[in-house]
Amino acid sequence: MNRPLPKPELSFWQIWNMCFGFLGIQFGFALQNANVSRIFQTLGADVSSIPGLWIAAPASGLIVQPIIGYCSDRTWTRLGRRRPYFLAGAVLASLALLAMPNVSSLWLAAGLLWVMDASFNVAMEPFRAFVGDQLPERQRPLGYTMQSFFIGIGAVVASAMPWLLTRLGVANTASAGTLPDTVKGAFYIGGAVLFGAVAWTVFRSREYPPVMLAAFDDGEAEPAPAADAARAWRPGVLMLAAGAAVIALIQRYALEHDLYLLAGGLIVFGLAFVWLSRTRRRGPLAEVLADLYAMPEAMRRLAWVQLFTWFALFAMWIYTTAAVTAVHYGTTDIHSARYNEGANWVGILFAAYSGFAALAAIVIPWMVRRWGLRRSHLVNLWLGGAGLLSFLLIRDPHWLLLSMLGVGFAWASIVSLPYALLSDFLPPEKMGVYMGIFNFFIVIPQLIAASVLGLLLRRYFHDQAIWALVLGGVSLLLAGLCTLRVHEPRRGVEPLP
């Protein structure tokens, strides 16, 4: 029997090239996060309806990422295993960015958000598996931290782009129902940057062929678990019962229709698991569901961390503009100069947390060497929670930059340390599909947030968006506590040079 080979370590610049594409993806993603709520409000959406309109974004990830992960595990072309998906996603996402600021209908904007986010996911999902494929255990934290660095840099420039264009004399107001030229210009620039950065990674990186990848030693990686799919009906029945109970509560107490989204998700997953327990077919859908049912224990524990983390992030992304313009700028008139000034300042705040995240990406490896992965993640999540809670106390919008320092450390940690905690325990032959399944625990909390945030704000907080940020802060504190249940991988950490 041949002994497994150690996976070669890559140079700093090789890791740089393989992660550079994330700068472009995050440039587009940051434009989406900072401006889509503004676009929805410009086209006539009220604050309480924004979560429902945003539902396209997480729902597309729920569908796309595991499929792309499954397919990329089984792909080999002249461009390699993961890179064809980088390139296809970049082309589609760039076209969507060019189209988004020109929409004239609210529902067309919501549909285009679906296309845009799905395209981001096609490009982004294989990047996580790409690091697991190419780097040995010791260098994986460096790889994910490098991705975090590029995420920060891309998001800084993208989030600040409307503000920067305003300073260059581009018009920042427009007639009713149309977007300012600052927003349009930012999306046009974003399309070009996204495609260029991803193309750099595609053509400046290489991949190990499947035979060579299978020959490498992957340390603590668990063998792919065998799923006893015949028992999958049990969680399926529980989900169906929960979905039916939510529908009954909606009808009995005349609750908001947003909750039908939560009920529908429970019913769909329940039916899927019942079907899995009965079917003998083993196509892509059955395999993804079986892998979800039998996922490694490390992923199960991290799922709770992700649940509270991404609930908080979704609340921040969709409600910061409404919160800051109402509380810190004192207006809800979306056509006023004061509102657009506040909306641009939110772009600066998002740029600030992304910039702090880029700096945190340099500090986090030191934290990991000193405290370990999970304690470092706990500290960073609590810094983020404190940052969101401080929005309720601070009244001068300029001091919100201090709030974003904590959020930046949390964001740098969120996009790197959970993947470092997870990747060492995943079977290499299923790295892509498990990274895609891990995305479920990014998407599901966003779907929950989209279902309940509007209800909570209407019923308990008088439609004041600032309280969505407070709920997000509490959620990050809970996410930090959940990290204590996650096992620490036993391996060294490659320092940044």
C-alpha atoms as one frame of an Amber mdcrd trajectory, in Angstrom:
protein
   0.000   0.000   0.000   1.447   3.394  -1.028   1.958   5.883   1.775   0.174
   9.248   1.272   2.390  12.099   0.128   2.708  15.386   2.030   1.021  18.214
   0.149   3.650  20.763  -0.992   3.608  24.201   0.611   3.045  27.140  -1.713
   4.892  30.444  -1.755   3.339  33.663  -0.488   2.806  34.938  -4.044   1.237
  31.685  -5.199  -1.279  31.992  -2.355  -1.742  35.670  -3.255  -2.611  34.783
  -6.856  -5.037  32.004  -5.922  -6.915  34.304  -3.512  -6.833  37.545  -5.545
 -10.132  36.797  -7.288 -11.923  37.225  -3.975 -11.180  40.961  -4.210 -13.421
  41.187  -7.274 -16.174  38.972  -5.876 -16.292  40.993  -2.680 -16.272  44.242
  -4.657 -19.533  43.184  -6.271 -20.917  41.680  -3.071 -20.193  44.871  -1.115
 -21.931  47.021  -3.740 -24.940  44.759  -3.355 -24.933  44.912   0.441 -24.460
  48.667   0.698 -26.815  49.761  -2.081 -29.601  47.268  -2.801 -31.776  48.376
   0.143 -31.281  51.933  -1.108 -32.348  50.809  -4.612 -35.436  49.099  -3.200
 -36.432  52.199  -1.230 -35.867  54.410  -4.274 -38.214  52.174  -6.268 -40.946
  52.471  -3.643 -40.352  49.775  -1.001 -41.183  50.579   2.615 -38.852  49.586
   5.460 -40.900  46.608   6.651 -41.008  45.004   3.185 -37.235  45.101   2.614
 -36.454  41.681   4.203 -38.906  39.920   1.895 -37.381  41.571  -1.169 -33.910
  40.530  -0.042 -34.930  36.893   0.234 -33.658  36.194  -3.277 -30.054  36.588
  -2.147 -29.840  33.868   0.524 -32.285  31.596  -1.315 -30.061  31.572  -4.389
 -27.089  30.549  -2.247 -29.088  27.723  -0.696 -29.731  26.272  -4.135 -26.569
  27.150  -6.017 -23.671  26.508  -3.643 -24.164  22.788  -2.886 -24.857  22.092
  -6.561 -21.714  23.936  -7.646 -19.710  22.200  -4.900 -20.994  18.779  -5.988
 -20.266  19.476  -9.651 -16.821  20.997  -9.067 -15.772  17.907  -7.064 -16.419
  15.918 -10.246 -15.039  18.353 -12.816 -11.731  18.307 -14.637 -11.116  20.505
 -17.698  -8.229  22.344 -19.311  -8.882  25.125 -16.771  -8.885  22.645 -13.897
 -11.432  21.670 -11.279 -12.661  24.867  -9.597 -11.506  27.608 -11.989 -14.173
  27.055 -14.693 -16.781  27.974 -12.096 -14.829  31.070 -11.025 -14.846  32.306
 -14.603 -18.489  31.496 -15.424 -19.719  33.127 -12.224 -17.618  36.232 -12.857
 -19.053  36.747 -16.337 -22.664  36.419 -15.142 -22.119  38.566 -12.030 -20.443
  41.335 -14.029 -23.382  41.504 -16.441 -25.824  41.626 -13.502 -23.877  44.492
 -11.908 -24.073  46.469 -15.128 -27.837  45.935 -15.341 -28.855  46.490 -11.697
 -28.733  50.312 -11.482 -30.859  50.670 -14.625 -33.955  48.801 -13.420 -37.210
  50.741 -13.180 -39.416  48.202 -11.392 -39.194  47.038  -7.775 -39.942  43.432
  -8.680 -37.476  43.518 -11.564 -34.848  44.706  -9.082 -35.706  41.822  -6.729
 -35.433  39.339  -9.607 -32.119  40.769 -10.754 -30.838  40.523  -7.174 -31.574
  36.793  -7.402 -29.530  36.501 -10.624 -26.706  38.637  -9.255 -26.396  36.773
  -5.975 -26.612  33.375  -7.669 -23.752  34.439  -9.942 -21.669  35.565  -6.950
 -22.268  32.145  -5.419 -21.191  30.305  -8.573 -17.891  32.172  -8.450 -17.432
  32.211  -4.683 -18.261  28.679  -3.502 -15.350  26.913  -5.257 -12.886  29.449
  -3.798 -13.375  27.937  -0.325 -12.744  24.426  -1.617  -9.838  25.746  -3.736
  -7.881  26.602  -0.573  -8.583  23.155   0.876  -7.458  21.519  -2.389  -4.257
  23.451  -2.886  -2.834  24.084   0.583  -1.547  21.704   3.265  -3.097  21.895
   6.723  -0.423  24.227   8.067  -1.064  26.853   5.378  -4.871  26.764   5.285
  -5.360  29.455   7.945  -3.038  31.673   5.903  -5.053  30.932   2.757  -8.382
  31.771   4.353  -6.885  34.838   6.038  -5.535  35.986   2.668  -9.039  35.657
   1.273 -10.239  37.731   4.226  -7.646  40.398   3.403  -8.854  40.670  -0.196
 -12.476  40.657   0.959 -11.638  43.663   3.125  -9.776  45.580   0.427 -12.458
  44.968  -2.216 -15.273  45.922   0.106 -13.558  49.118   1.297 -13.361  50.575
  -2.188 -16.748  49.260  -3.317 -18.674  50.457  -0.272 -17.137  53.924  -0.483
 -17.556  54.220  -4.248 -20.765  56.361  -4.284 -19.228  58.671  -1.670 -15.986
  58.933  -3.659 -17.852  59.666  -6.889 -19.815  62.383  -5.081 -16.512  64.005
  -4.068 -15.474  63.915  -7.730 -18.555  65.913  -8.689 -20.882  63.144  -9.851
 -24.557  63.862  -9.124 -25.795  62.246  -5.892 -29.506  63.019  -6.253 -32.005
  62.092  -8.944 -35.671  62.422  -9.794 -38.251  60.176  -8.111 -37.895  56.501
  -9.010 -34.402  56.793 -10.480 -30.971  56.244  -8.973 -28.258  58.896  -8.647
 -25.344  58.744 -11.077 -23.048  57.955  -8.142 -24.781  54.608  -7.628 -24.870
  53.824 -11.335 -21.179  54.607 -11.752 -20.257  52.453  -8.755 -22.004  49.416
 -10.252 -20.373  49.923 -13.661 -16.923  50.073 -12.071 -17.787  47.035  -9.974
 -18.569  44.912 -12.999 -15.150  45.626 -14.503 -13.248  45.047 -11.261 -15.032
  41.764 -10.524 -14.271  40.255 -13.901 -10.649  41.443 -13.946  -9.783  40.140
 -10.477 -11.322  36.705 -11.019  -9.647  36.396 -14.410  -6.295  37.057 -12.678
  -6.797  34.053 -10.381  -8.086  31.853 -13.210  -5.057  32.456 -15.422  -2.346
  32.862 -12.756  -3.108  29.750 -10.670  -2.916  26.030 -11.237  -4.704  23.032
  -9.730  -3.686  19.513  -8.797  -5.349  16.871 -10.990  -7.741  14.533  -9.130
  -5.312  11.575  -9.089  -2.563  13.641  -7.478  -5.002  15.242  -5.027  -6.147
  11.811  -3.858  -2.528  10.788  -3.184  -1.868  13.583  -0.680  -2.034  13.174
   3.093  -4.830  15.336   4.499  -4.059  14.902   8.167  -7.146  14.925  10.373
  -9.636  14.763   7.507 -12.401  12.310   8.274 -13.370   9.705   5.678 -16.628
  10.521   3.955 -19.324   9.278   6.364 -21.767   6.618   5.213 -25.279   7.986
   5.575 -28.048   5.709   6.826 -30.531   7.446   4.556 -33.323   5.059   5.563
 -33.628   7.002   8.843 -33.765  10.431   7.223 -37.579  10.348   7.501 -37.307
  11.185  11.205 -35.974  14.753  10.865 -38.164  15.053   7.770 -41.343  14.380
   9.720 -40.272  16.791  12.472 -39.685  19.540   9.907 -43.042  18.899   8.240
 -44.775  19.109  11.602 -42.950  22.342  12.455 -43.850  23.866   9.083 -47.520
  22.939   9.529 -47.465  24.424  13.041 -46.072  27.738  11.748 -48.822  27.904
   9.081 -51.475  27.216  11.716 -50.084  29.991  13.933 -50.030  32.460  11.032
 -53.679  31.770  10.251 -54.843  31.571  13.874 -53.239  34.831  14.985 -53.189
  36.695  11.626 -49.390  36.933  11.703 -47.331  38.561   8.963 -47.128  36.693
   5.688 -43.320  36.838   5.789 -43.540  33.834   8.119 -44.853  31.708   5.274
 -41.266  31.773   4.015 -40.100  30.036   7.193 -42.952  27.527   7.028 -42.257
  26.819   3.369 -38.572  26.202   4.047 -39.366  23.704   6.800 -41.836  21.867
   4.576 -39.455  21.721   1.599 -36.619  20.299   3.697 -39.004  17.915   5.439
 -40.275  16.557   2.149 -36.702  16.275   0.861 -35.585  14.143   3.810 -38.679
  11.928   3.619 -38.001  11.428  -0.088 -34.361  10.616   0.670 -35.384   7.879
   3.100 -37.579   6.241   0.444 -35.611   6.629  -2.769 -33.018   4.228  -4.139
 -31.774   6.685  -6.732 -28.380   8.261  -6.154 -28.298  11.328  -8.355 -26.826
  14.691  -7.362 -29.838  15.724  -5.249 -29.886  12.474  -3.277 -26.128  12.596
  -2.705 -26.184  16.185  -1.477 -29.083  15.435   0.878 -27.361  12.275   2.149
 -24.170  14.236   2.825 -26.222  16.898   4.620 -27.897  14.237   6.766 -24.575
  12.561   7.641 -22.349  15.639   7.876 -19.257  15.518  10.114 -19.649  16.403
  13.788 -17.386  19.464  13.389 -19.846  20.885  10.861 -22.828  20.204  13.149
 -21.232  22.191  15.965 -20.178  25.040  13.713 -23.721  25.220  12.321 -24.930
  26.863  15.552 -22.138  29.442  15.361 -23.118  30.248  11.789 -26.830  30.409
  12.632 -26.445  33.318  15.056 -23.618  34.949  13.075 -25.413  35.272   9.770
 -28.710  36.314  11.339 -26.789  39.303  12.691 -25.051  40.087   9.402 -28.303
  39.953   7.423 -29.905  42.363   9.898 -26.945  44.729   9.532 -26.822  44.640
   5.747 -30.495  45.306   5.120 -31.270  47.734   7.959 -28.195  49.921   8.443
 -29.238  52.421   5.767 -32.749  52.787   7.202 -31.417  52.960  10.772 -28.684
  55.533  10.188 -30.730  57.826   7.943 -33.636  57.816  10.426 -31.745  58.014
  13.727 -28.471  59.750  12.914 -29.618  61.953  10.007 -33.207  62.483  11.143
 -35.037  61.782   7.883 -37.091  59.099   6.169 -37.588  61.118   2.954 -35.695
  59.002   0.416 -35.551  61.848  -2.126 -34.045  64.409   0.238 -30.406  65.462
   0.139 -30.155  64.589   3.846 -31.266  60.984   3.208 -28.808  60.525   0.339
 -26.042  62.029   2.459 -26.831  59.461   5.161 -27.047  56.629   2.649 -23.616
  57.573   1.316 -22.279  57.643   4.884 -23.537  54.078   5.339 -21.368  53.204
   2.354 -18.427  54.752   4.210 -19.303  52.777   7.347 -19.395  49.562   5.321
 -16.100  50.547   3.729 -14.700  51.196   7.205 -15.613  47.789   8.592 -14.152
  46.192   5.484 -10.965  48.228   5.903 -10.722  47.252   9.547 -11.276  43.659
   8.421  -8.275  43.907   6.092  -6.158  45.086   9.032  -7.670  42.414  11.269
  -6.602  39.797   8.724  -3.014  40.678   9.657  -3.724  40.495  13.409  -5.861
  37.335  13.426  -2.986  34.884  12.738  -1.262  36.254  15.854  -4.502  35.789
  17.819  -4.791  32.213  16.569  -1.216  31.360  17.555  -1.812  32.814  21.018
  -5.393  31.715  21.782  -6.303  29.086  19.171  -8.925  29.232  16.434 -12.112
  28.970  18.455 -11.216  31.436  21.248  -9.999  33.931  18.673 -13.306  33.597
  16.847 -15.224  34.111  20.106 -13.331  37.345  20.876 -13.895  38.699  17.374
 -17.607  37.870  17.358 -18.033  39.654  20.687 -16.240  42.707  19.303 -18.734
  42.703  16.440 -21.664  42.318  18.811 -20.487  45.293  20.860 -20.121  47.315
  17.659 -23.721  46.711  16.560 -25.124  47.363  20.029 -23.307  50.705  20.134
 -25.472  52.049  17.258 -28.222  52.492  19.837 -26.027  54.659  22.062 -24.057
  56.770  19.576 -25.756  59.793  18.019 -22.950  61.471  16.083 -22.703  59.472
  12.819 -18.952  60.041  12.619 -18.433  58.111  15.853 -20.087  55.095  14.212
 -16.670  54.486  12.652 -15.639  53.224  16.088 -18.567  50.786  16.044 -17.317
  49.477  12.721 -13.916  48.643  14.209 -15.555  45.812  16.151 -17.661  44.778
  13.179 -14.531  44.673  11.017 -12.738  42.272  13.344 -15.847  40.099  13.428
 -16.156  40.105   9.626 -12.508  39.165   9.078 -12.957  36.283  11.490 -16.309
  35.169  10.044 -14.960  34.782   6.515 -11.839  32.887   7.579 -11.783  31.079
  10.935 -14.905  28.889  10.549 -13.452  27.524   7.307 -10.097  26.900   8.980
 -11.908  25.124  11.831 -13.853  23.011   9.354 -11.546  22.217   6.447  -9.159
  19.960   8.381 -12.025  17.587   9.209 -13.474  17.241   5.708 -12.746  14.329
   3.339 -10.767  15.775   0.404 -12.862  13.982  -2.215 -15.942  15.850  -0.955
 -14.362  19.195  -0.077 -16.519  21.082  -2.591 -19.881  19.581  -1.707 -19.290
  19.939   2.042 -18.238  23.566   1.640 -21.464  24.035  -0.333 -23.510  22.310
   2.363 -21.792  24.471   4.982 -23.324  27.404   3.129 -26.754  26.134   4.239
 -25.865  27.450   7.680 -25.138  30.837   6.159 -28.344  30.894   4.135 -30.841
  29.397   6.608 -30.291  32.105   9.275 -30.747  34.748   6.596 -34.033  33.132
   5.571 -35.082  33.104   9.223 -34.104  36.763   9.520 -36.075  37.639   6.395
 -39.091  35.835   7.887 -39.091  37.339  11.373 -37.272  40.697  11.330 -40.135
  42.564   9.670 -42.580  40.991  12.131 -40.433  41.889  15.151 -39.935  45.477
  14.034 -43.620  46.034  13.304 -44.989  44.378  16.429 -42.461  45.319  19.080
 -40.251  48.184  17.854 -42.647  50.525  15.963 -40.827  49.936  12.650 -37.631
  51.486  14.007 -34.802  49.874  12.036 -32.204  50.635  14.715 -33.567  47.744
  16.799 -32.711  45.283  14.047 -29.059  46.216  14.636 -29.510  45.659  18.388
 -30.940  42.188  17.712 -27.944  41.563  15.483 -25.546  42.540  18.246 -27.161
  40.139  20.711 -27.042  37.397  18.082 -23.283  37.837  17.634 -22.754  37.506
  21.386 -24.645  34.194  21.298 -22.605  33.043  18.288 -19.440  33.647  20.272
 -20.646  31.416  23.091 -21.423  28.645  20.611 -17.800  28.538  19.446 -16.850
  27.002  22.792 -18.541  23.755  21.661 -16.312  23.468  18.570 -13.203  21.261
  18.670  -9.815  22.859  18.005  -7.842  21.210  15.153  -4.434  19.859  16.169
  -1.966  21.471  13.801   0.393  24.364  13.474  -0.456  27.695  11.930   1.544
  29.266   9.141   2.405  32.850  10.120   2.018  35.756   7.773   5.391  36.837
   6.364
